[in-house]
Amino acid sequence: MVMMGCGGLFGCATFGVWVWSLVDIIRNEPSGGNDKIIWIVVVVLLGCLGSAIYYFVRRPERIRQFGK
């Protein structure tokens, strides 16, 4: 029973990170070019892995370039 509770908590946290990534891409990624669409597709298709890739690869680069 305890294991199921931890798994559910992990699942909710993973889903939250996935949703946060999509919201961040939609709100903050520049509209020029296809970058926004590509990142949405990557995050949707790869799930949590796509969110991690976005967070560690693209987000710091975007913040350096555009300040948001």
TAQUIHU-V628383 format. One record per backbone hydrogen bond with DSSP energy under -0.5 kcal/mol. CO is the residue of the C=O (numbers start at 1). NH is the residue of the N-H. Records with the same first field share a line. If there is no record, write none. Layout:
# TAQUIHU-V628383
CO->NH ; NH
This chain:
# TAQUIHU-V628383
1->5
2->6
3->7
4->8
5->9
6->10
7->11
8->12
9->13
10->14
11->15
12->16
13->17
14->18
15->19
16->20
17->21
18->22
19->23
20->24
21->25
22->26
23->27
24->28 ; 29
25->29
32->35
34->38
35->39
36->40
37->41
38->42
39->43
40->44
41->45
42->46
43->47
46->49
47->51
48->52
49->53
50->54
51->55
52->56
53->57 ; 58
54->58 ; 59
55->60
57->61
58->62
59->63
60->64
61->65
62->66 ; 67 ; 68
63->67
